[in-house]
Amino acid sequence: MSDDPITPQELQATTQELQLTRSQVQAVASQVNEISLTLDALSTQDESRPVFRAVGNLLLEVGDRVTLAKDLEESKVVFESHLERLVKRESALTTQYEEMVKSFEGQ
């Protein structure tokens, strides 16, 4: 960070970005959790009972559970990777915010 004074607008922009990132972390973590719960339920569902997948406003019966589980696992990996990047960004923004607050208060 430079030695230039921190403006209220810069502090506000960083605060908003941090809040947005935290919101995204929560949303993506929720999606990872939902996929995990779905995979658990799928693995314990009796093979003789039908499984359905929501597609838009429709519930369609799934014929191939193995492919469904594979698709869900792939989605989970993608979301976990995105979550990891968001958590790193959140950490960097938190550090930046804390430094900006100290600098702003010291002006």
Backbone as JSON Lines, residues from 0, in Angstrom:
{"i":0,"aa":"M","n":[0.84,-1.17,0.0],"ca":[0.0,0.0,0.0],"c":[0.88,1.24,0.0]}
{"i":1,"aa":"S","n":[0.48,2.28,-0.68],"ca":[1.28,3.49,-0.78],"c":[1.14,4.31,0.49]}
{"i":2,"aa":"D","n":[1.96,5.37,0.58],"ca":[1.92,6.26,1.73],"c":[0.89,7.37,1.57]}
{"i":3,"aa":"D","n":[0.15,7.38,0.44],"ca":[-0.89,8.38,0.23],"c":[-2.0,8.18,1.26]}
{"i":4,"aa":"P","n":[-2.62,9.29,1.67],"ca":[-3.72,9.17,2.63],"c":[-4.87,8.34,2.03]}
{"i":5,"aa":"I","n":[-5.52,7.58,2.9],"ca":[-6.66,6.76,2.5],"c":[-7.9,7.65,2.5]}
{"i":6,"aa":"T","n":[-8.63,7.61,1.4],"ca":[-9.86,8.41,1.33],"c":[-11.03,7.59,1.84]}
{"i":7,"aa":"P","n":[-12.07,8.27,2.32],"ca":[-13.26,7.53,2.75],"c":[-13.85,6.68,1.62]}
{"i":8,"aa":"Q","n":[-13.73,7.16,0.38],"ca":[-14.27,6.41,-0.75],"c":[-13.49,5.1,-0.97]}
{"i":9,"aa":"E","n":[-12.16,5.16,-0.81],"ca":[-11.35,3.94,-0.95],"c":[-11.71,2.93,0.13]}
{"i":10,"aa":"L","n":[-11.87,3.43,1.35],"ca":[-12.23,2.56,2.46],"c":[-13.62,1.95,2.23]}
{"i":11,"aa":"Q","n":[-14.54,2.75,1.76],"ca":[-15.89,2.27,1.48],"c":[-15.89,1.23,0.36]}
{"i":12,"aa":"A","n":[-15.1,1.47,-0.69],"ca":[-15.03,0.53,-1.81],"c":[-14.47,-0.81,-1.34]}
{"i":13,"aa":"T","n":[-13.44,-0.77,-0.51],"ca":[-12.85,-2.01,0.02],"c":[-13.84,-2.73,0.92]}
{"i":14,"aa":"T","n":[-14.57,-1.96,1.73],"ca":[-15.58,-2.55,2.61],"c":[-16.66,-3.25,1.79]}
{"i":15,"aa":"Q","n":[-17.11,-2.6,0.73],"ca":[-18.15,-3.2,-0.12],"c":[-17.64,-4.46,-0.82]}
{"i":16,"aa":"E","n":[-16.41,-4.41,-1.29],"ca":[-15.84,-5.59,-1.96],"c":[-15.7,-6.75,-0.98]}
{"i":17,"aa":"L","n":[-15.29,-6.43,0.24],"ca":[-15.15,-7.47,1.27],"c":[-16.51,-8.06,1.61]}
{"i":18,"aa":"Q","n":[-17.53,-7.23,1.74],"ca":[-18.88,-7.73,2.03],"c":[-19.4,-8.61,0.89]}
{"i":19,"aa":"L","n":[-19.16,-8.18,-0.34],"ca":[-19.58,-8.97,-1.5],"c":[-18.86,-10.32,-1.54]}
{"i":20,"aa":"T","n":[-17.57,-10.3,-1.28],"ca":[-16.8,-11.54,-1.28],"c":[-17.28,-12.48,-0.18]}
{"i":21,"aa":"R","n":[-17.55,-11.94,1.0],"ca":[-18.06,-12.77,2.1],"c":[-19.41,-13.39,1.73]}
{"i":22,"aa":"S","n":[-20.23,-12.62,1.07],"ca":[-21.53,-13.13,0.63],"c":[-21.34,-14.27,-0.38]}
{"i":23,"aa":"Q","n":[-20.4,-14.1,-1.3],"ca":[-20.11,-15.13,-2.29],"c":[-19.56,-16.39,-1.62]}
{"i":24,"aa":"V","n":[-18.7,-16.22,-0.6],"ca":[-18.15,-17.36,0.14],"c":[-19.3,-18.16,0.75]}
{"i":25,"aa":"Q","n":[-20.23,-17.46,1.38],"ca":[-21.37,-18.15,2.0],"c":[-22.22,-18.89,0.97]}
{"i":26,"aa":"A","n":[-22.47,-18.24,-0.16],"ca":[-23.31,-18.85,-1.2],"c":[-22.65,-20.1,-1.78]}
{"i":27,"aa":"V","n":[-21.37,-20.01,-2.09],"ca":[-20.66,-21.14,-2.69],"c":[-20.5,-22.27,-1.67]}
{"i":28,"aa":"A","n":[-20.21,-21.92,-0.42],"ca":[-20.1,-22.94,0.63],"c":[-21.43,-23.67,0.8]}
{"i":29,"aa":"S","n":[-22.52,-22.94,0.69],"ca":[-23.85,-23.54,0.77],"c":[-24.07,-24.51,-0.39]}
{"i":30,"aa":"Q","n":[-23.62,-24.14,-1.58],"ca":[-23.77,-25.02,-2.74],"c":[-22.95,-26.3,-2.57]}
{"i":31,"aa":"V","n":[-21.73,-26.16,-2.04],"ca":[-20.88,-27.34,-1.8],"c":[-21.57,-28.26,-0.8]}
{"i":32,"aa":"N","n":[-22.11,-27.67,0.26],"ca":[-22.8,-28.45,1.28],"c":[-24.03,-29.16,0.7]}
{"i":33,"aa":"E","n":[-24.78,-28.45,-0.11],"ca":[-25.97,-29.05,-0.72],"c":[-25.61,-30.23,-1.62]}
{"i":34,"aa":"I","n":[-24.55,-30.08,-2.4],"ca":[-24.12,-31.18,-3.28],"c":[-23.66,-32.36,-2.43]}
{"i":35,"aa":"S","n":[-22.94,-32.09,-1.35],"ca":[-22.48,-33.17,-0.47],"c":[-23.66,-33.93,0.12]}
{"i":36,"aa":"L","n":[-24.67,-33.19,0.58],"ca":[-25.87,-33.83,1.13],"c":[-26.59,-34.65,0.07]}
{"i":37,"aa":"T","n":[-26.65,-34.14,-1.15],"ca":[-27.29,-34.85,-2.25],"c":[-26.54,-36.15,-2.56]}
{"i":38,"aa":"L","n":[-25.22,-36.07,-2.6],"ca":[-24.42,-37.28,-2.86],"c":[-24.61,-38.31,-1.75]}
{"i":39,"aa":"D","n":[-24.67,-37.87,-0.5],"ca":[-24.91,-38.78,0.63],"c":[-26.28,-39.45,0.49]}
{"i":40,"aa":"A","n":[-27.29,-38.63,0.18],"ca":[-28.64,-39.19,0.03],"c":[-28.71,-40.17,-1.13]}
{"i":41,"aa":"L","n":[-28.03,-39.83,-2.22],"ca":[-28.02,-40.7,-3.4],"c":[-27.37,-42.05,-3.08]}
{"i":42,"aa":"S","n":[-26.31,-42.01,-2.3],"ca":[-25.6,-43.26,-1.98],"c":[-26.38,-44.16,-1.03]}
{"i":43,"aa":"T","n":[-27.31,-43.59,-0.26],"ca":[-28.08,-44.41,0.67],"c":[-29.48,-44.74,0.16]}
{"i":44,"aa":"Q","n":[-29.85,-44.16,-0.97],"ca":[-31.18,-44.41,-1.56],"c":[-31.24,-45.84,-2.09]}
{"i":45,"aa":"D","n":[-32.3,-46.54,-1.76],"ca":[-32.52,-47.91,-2.25],"c":[-32.53,-47.89,-3.78]}
{"i":46,"aa":"E","n":[-31.78,-48.81,-4.37],"ca":[-31.66,-48.88,-5.84],"c":[-33.0,-49.1,-6.53]}
{"i":47,"aa":"S","n":[-33.95,-49.69,-5.84],"ca":[-35.25,-49.97,-6.46],"c":[-36.16,-48.74,-6.47]}
{"i":48,"aa":"R","n":[-35.8,-47.72,-5.73],"ca":[-36.62,-46.5,-5.69],"c":[-36.12,-45.51,-6.72]}
{"i":49,"aa":"P","n":[-37.04,-44.81,-7.36],"ca":[-36.62,-43.84,-8.38],"c":[-35.93,-42.62,-7.75]}
{"i":50,"aa":"V","n":[-35.05,-42.02,-8.53],"ca":[-34.36,-40.79,-8.15],"c":[-34.72,-39.75,-9.21]}
{"i":51,"aa":"F","n":[-34.97,-38.55,-8.75],"ca":[-35.36,-37.48,-9.66],"c":[-34.36,-36.34,-9.59]}
{"i":52,"aa":"R","n":[-34.26,-35.62,-10.68],"ca":[-33.37,-34.45,-10.76],"c":[-34.21,-33.27,-11.25]}
{"i":53,"aa":"A","n":[-34.04,-32.15,-10.56],"ca":[-34.75,-30.93,-10.96],"c":[-34.07,-30.34,-12.19]}
{"i":54,"aa":"V","n":[-34.88,-30.08,-13.21],"ca":[-34.41,-29.42,-14.42],"c":[-35.4,-28.29,-14.68]}
{"i":55,"aa":"G","n":[-34.99,-27.08,-14.34],"ca":[-35.93,-25.97,-14.42],"c":[-37.07,-26.21,-13.46]}
{"i":56,"aa":"N","n":[-38.3,-26.14,-13.96],"ca":[-39.48,-26.37,-13.13],"c":[-39.95,-27.82,-13.16]}
{"i":57,"aa":"L","n":[-39.17,-28.7,-13.77],"ca":[-39.55,-30.1,-13.89],"c":[-38.7,-30.99,-13.0]}
{"i":58,"aa":"L","n":[-39.29,-32.07,-12.55],"ca":[-38.55,-33.14,-11.9],"c":[-38.52,-34.3,-12.88]}
{"i":59,"aa":"L","n":[-37.33,-34.68,-13.3],"ca":[-37.18,-35.76,-14.26],"c":[-36.53,-36.96,-13.57]}
{"i":60,"aa":"E","n":[-37.06,-38.13,-13.88],"ca":[-36.5,-39.35,-13.3],"c":[-35.12,-39.6,-13.9]}
{"i":61,"aa":"V","n":[-34.19,-39.98,-13.04],"ca":[-32.82,-40.25,-13.46],"c":[-32.69,-41.74,-13.76]}
{"i":62,"aa":"G","n":[-32.21,-42.05,-14.95],"ca":[-32.04,-43.45,-15.33],"c":[-30.67,-43.98,-14.96]}
{"i":63,"aa":"D","n":[-29.67,-43.12,-14.96],"ca":[-28.28,-43.55,-14.72],"c":[-27.73,-42.85,-13.48]}
{"i":64,"aa":"R","n":[-27.82,-43.53,-12.35],"ca":[-27.36,-42.95,-11.08],"c":[-25.84,-42.73,-11.06]}
{"i":65,"aa":"V","n":[-25.11,-43.6,-11.72],"ca":[-23.65,-43.48,-11.73],"c":[-23.24,-42.17,-12.42]}
{"i":66,"aa":"T","n":[-23.86,-41.88,-13.55],"ca":[-23.56,-40.64,-14.27],"c":[-23.98,-39.44,-13.44]}
{"i":67,"aa":"L","n":[-25.13,-39.53,-12.79],"ca":[-25.6,-38.44,-11.93],"c":[-24.58,-38.18,-10.81]}
{"i":68,"aa":"A","n":[-24.13,-39.25,-10.14],"ca":[-23.16,-39.1,-9.06],"c":[-21.86,-38.5,-9.58]}
{"i":69,"aa":"K","n":[-21.43,-38.94,-10.76],"ca":[-20.2,-38.4,-11.36],"c":[-20.36,-36.91,-11.66]}
{"i":70,"aa":"D","n":[-21.49,-36.54,-12.24],"ca":[-21.76,-35.13,-12.53],"c":[-21.76,-34.29,-11.26]}
{"i":71,"aa":"L","n":[-22.38,-34.81,-10.21],"ca":[-22.43,-34.09,-8.94],"c":[-21.03,-33.94,-8.34]}
{"i":72,"aa":"E","n":[-20.24,-35.0,-8.41],"ca":[-18.86,-34.93,-7.9],"c":[-18.05,-33.89,-8.65]}
{"i":73,"aa":"E","n":[-18.21,-33.86,-9.98],"ca":[-17.48,-32.88,-10.79],"c":[-17.91,-31.45,-10.43]}
{"i":74,"aa":"S","n":[-19.19,-31.25,-10.24],"ca":[-19.7,-29.94,-9.84],"c":[-19.14,-29.54,-8.48]}
{"i":75,"aa":"K","n":[-19.1,-30.5,-7.58],"ca":[-18.58,-30.24,-6.23],"c":[-17.12,-29.8,-6.28]}
{"i":76,"aa":"V","n":[-16.32,-30.47,-7.1],"ca":[-14.9,-30.11,-7.25],"c":[-14.77,-28.69,-7.79]}
{"i":77,"aa":"V","n":[-15.57,-28.34,-8.77],"ca":[-15.53,-26.99,-9.34],"c":[-15.9,-25.95,-8.29]}
{"i":78,"aa":"F","n":[-16.97,-26.21,-7.55],"ca":[-17.39,-25.27,-6.5],"c":[-16.35,-25.17,-5.39]}
{"i":79,"aa":"E","n":[-15.74,-26.29,-5.01],"ca":[-14.72,-26.26,-3.96],"c":[-13.51,-25.45,-4.4]}
{"i":80,"aa":"S","n":[-13.12,-25.57,-5.65],"ca":[-12.01,-24.79,-6.19],"c":[-12.35,-23.3,-6.16]}
{"i":81,"aa":"H","n":[-13.56,-22.97,-6.59],"ca":[-14.01,-21.57,-6.58],"c":[-14.06,-21.05,-5.15]}
{"i":82,"aa":"L","n":[-14.54,-21.87,-4.23],"ca":[-14.61,-21.48,-2.82],"c":[-13.22,-21.19,-2.27]}
{"i":83,"aa":"E","n":[-12.26,-22.02,-2.62],"ca":[-10.88,-21.83,-2.15],"c":[-10.35,-20.47,-2.62]}
{"i":84,"aa":"R","n":[-10.6,-20.13,-3.89],"ca":[-10.15,-18.83,-4.42],"c":[-10.85,-17.67,-3.71]}
{"i":85,"aa":"L","n":[-12.14,-17.84,-3.46],"ca":[-12.89,-16.78,-2.77],"c":[-12.39,-16.59,-1.34]}
{"i":86,"aa":"V","n":[-12.09,-17.67,-0.65],"ca":[-11.59,-17.58,0.73],"c":[-10.24,-16.86,0.76]}
{"i":87,"aa":"K","n":[-9.39,-17.16,-0.21],"ca":[-8.1,-16.46,-0.3],"c":[-8.31,-14.97,-0.56]}
{"i":88,"aa":"R","n":[-9.24,-14.66,-1.45],"ca":[-9.55,-13.25,-1.76],"c":[-10.11,-12.56,-0.53]}
{"i":89,"aa":"E","n":[-10.98,-13.24,0.19],"ca":[-11.56,-12.68,1.41],"c":[-10.46,-12.38,2.44]}
{"i":90,"aa":"S","n":[-9.53,-13.28,2.59],"ca":[-8.43,-13.08,3.53],"c":[-7.58,-11.87,3.14]}
{"i":91,"aa":"A","n":[-7.27,-11.77,1.85],"ca":[-6.47,-10.63,1.38],"c":[-7.22,-9.32,1.58]}
{"i":92,"aa":"L","n":[-8.5,-9.32,1.29],"ca":[-9.3,-8.11,1.47],"c":[-9.43,-7.73,2.95]}
{"i":93,"aa":"T","n":[-9.55,-8.73,3.82],"ca":[-9.62,-8.45,5.25],"c":[-8.34,-7.77,5.72]}
{"i":94,"aa":"T","n":[-7.2,-8.3,5.29],"ca":[-5.92,-7.69,5.64],"c":[-5.83,-6.27,5.11]}
{"i":95,"aa":"Q","n":[-6.21,-6.1,3.85],"ca":[-6.18,-4.76,3.23],"c":[-7.11,-3.81,3.98]}
{"i":96,"aa":"Y","n":[-8.29,-4.26,4.32],"ca":[-9.25,-3.43,5.04],"c":[-8.69,-3.0,6.39]}
{"i":97,"aa":"E","n":[-8.13,-3.96,7.12],"ca":[-7.59,-3.65,8.45],"c":[-6.45,-2.64,8.37]}
{"i":98,"aa":"E","n":[-5.59,-2.77,7.36],"ca":[-4.5,-1.82,7.17],"c":[-5.05,-0.44,6.79]}
{"i":99,"aa":"M","n":[-6.07,-0.42,5.96],"ca":[-6.66,0.84,5.56],"c":[-7.32,1.56,6.74]}
{"i":100,"aa":"V","n":[-7.99,0.8,7.59],"ca":[-8.64,1.39,8.78],"c":[-7.59,2.01,9.69]}
{"i":101,"aa":"K","n":[-6.51,1.28,9.94],"ca":[-5.43,1.82,10.77],"c":[-4.86,3.09,10.18]}
{"i":102,"aa":"S","n":[-4.62,3.07,8.9],"ca":[-4.06,4.22,8.2],"c":[-5.05,5.4,8.24]}
{"i":103,"aa":"F","n":[-6.31,5.1,8.0],"ca":[-7.36,6.13,7.98],"c":[-7.51,6.76,9.34]}
{"i":104,"aa":"E","n":[-7.5,5.93,10.39],"ca":[-7.65,6.44,11.75],"c":[-6.43,7.24,12.19]}
{"i":105,"aa":"G","n":[-5.27,6.92,11.62],"ca":[-4.04,7.61,11.98],"c":[-3.83,8.92,11.25]}
{"i":106,"aa":"Q","n":[-4.72,9.25,10.32],"ca":[-4.56,10.48,9.53],"c":[-4.95,11.69,10.34]}
